[in-house]
């Protein structure tokens, strides 16, 4: 009887460890997705502030800084998509150039 109880306890511990590992993996994925969505939201907000009449470049730059911080957070994730993060960073750079009056031919 004692052997069976120990065996059941070991099996339950193993199942618990697997469930916890799966939970942690899912949580990391959700945190990455949330960081990317927040960055996209900040970028969209920066574009809206830059497009207003009159434009609000200071507000747009604040949103761009927030987006960059979220992208830095997202890039540290094991789930990071380097191409998506690079595209969002390029959008921020293009908007910064537009706010600074840089024109590329």
Secondary structure as the mmCIF struct_conf table of DSSP 4:
data_model
#
loop_
_struct_conf.conf_type_id
_struct_conf.id
_struct_conf.beg_label_comp_id
_struct_conf.beg_label_asym_id
_struct_conf.beg_label_seq_id
_struct_conf.end_label_comp_id
_struct_conf.end_label_asym_id
_struct_conf.end_label_seq_id
HELX_RH_AL_P HELX_RH_AL_P1 UNK A 2 UNK A 51
BEND BEND1 UNK A 52 UNK A 54
HELX_RH_AL_P HELX_RH_AL_P2 UNK A 57 UNK A 75
TURN_TY1_P TURN_TY1_P1 UNK A 76 UNK A 76
BEND BEND2 UNK A 77 UNK A 77
TURN_TY1_P TURN_TY1_P2 UNK A 78 UNK A 79
HELX_RH_AL_P HELX_RH_AL_P3 UNK A 82 UNK A 100
TURN_TY1_P TURN_TY1_P3 UNK A 101 UNK A 101
#
